[in-house]
Amino acid sequence: MFLTLFLLVILLILYHQIRSFRYFSSRSVPGPHTSLFFGNLRQLWNCQSISRQLQLWTNKFGPIYGLYEGARQRVWIVSDVKFLEDVFIKQYSHFTSRKPIAIFLNPNEKYPSLLNAKTEKWKRQRKVMNTIFSTIKLKDLFPYMNSCVTHFLFKLSTTGSSDINIYTFYKRLTFDIICSCCYGLDTSSEEYYQKVEEIFAIDVTQSLWVKLTCLLGSTSFLSQLIEKLYRSQDDFKRFLNGKQNFFQFGEFPRYWIREKVREIVDLGIKSRDDDEKIDLVHLLLKATDKNFTQCCTKHSSFTLRLLPLIFLDDIVQADVYSLHYSLDLWGPTDPDVFYPDRHITQKSQSAFLGFGLGPRQCIGMRFAMSIIKLTLIRLLKKYTVVHSNKLEENWCLQDKRVITPQSCWIRLEARQ
């Protein structure tokens, strides 16, 4: 009797799994081959770069296809601009939440962070925090940013004319500005910086608990367990000083900066027509940030008719690399060629997801762009960036929680 019940339960589980994996095929939506229980998770876990893997699948299955992250989570991978505009902008009221992420704290907690808050809680938090990044507030923060950049340039001046890994300097500058502007901390000590380096050196995406959460879905037990593990780290709590918000912005090296970019910095805002002014430095940064954007997701809270039909709890995820390297969107110039002028055209604005799209666009975008522009302008006014022979052999993009280079070797020559 017991054996019969056990076999019956196994058969019911198998039936449910097989039926779940027919969700996309029953709607004539293509997608890669799935494995029992895992769906497409094993393929994503074993690939070197998830972003590049999604791009390969897009080339094979088209701009809209489906993935299964376990048997419970259905993910639409989309690189169609009109479809994404519907989800991120026009139909935003039905896609107010982000995709549940296992490494964050319990999304059902009473006081979630801005990153994983949902619906009305998110709207309230976003409305309050928008004032923090207003023009007036950013002007008040400018002296702190400028002081950190001054210290950054002083550190560079001690390296002489030898080849340097400027990525380590960029990371320290990022850390100093966050501590100074967001937490009011003096970061002259190396202790805090080393602790943060240790935290980001851990690839939590390969953690057993995170994989179980992805496989089984967002369960309260695993979420609470992960929450307790994170809260037990005294060094992490001491750095954050009891706060859970952690800002992150562009810290990636612009190794291709040459004479043309230096001229842009010297000229500042250049007028193309009598009635049109274009921020060329902003175009430059948009042309570089496309390499380091990982994903952009929305969680459906309502069943609605798009093309095709999307049901409650479906995830819509943009295939960022396919969008950023599309010849149809960014042509006729090859998308792999560094050409900032391609970002002038309005038709392709929704295809650039460096900071997201729609109402849930990155709240710190203006803060980040202000820092990057200030650093870039002051750096290029003082130095000329020269190619290093060590660059290509050590340049390797790592696709973990964020996309970062392993190192970036350049040589700086002082300007006369």
Secondary structure by P-SEA (a helix, b strand, c coil): caaaaaaaaaaaaaaaaaaaaacccccccccccccccccaaaaaaacccaaaaaaaaaacccccbbbbccccbbbbbcccaaaaaaacccccccccccccccccccccccccccccccaaaaaaaaaaacccccaaaaaaaaaaaaaaaaaaaaaaaaaccccccaaaaaaaaaaaaaaacccccccccaaaaaaaaaaaaccccccaaaaaaaaacccaaaaaaaaaaaaacaaaaaaaccccbbbbccccccccccaaaaaaaaacccccccccccaaaaaaaaacccccccccbbbbcccccccccccccbbbbbaaaaaaaccccccccccccccccccccccccccccccccccccccaaaaaaaaaaaaaaaaaacbbbbbbccccccbbbbbccbbbbccccccccccc
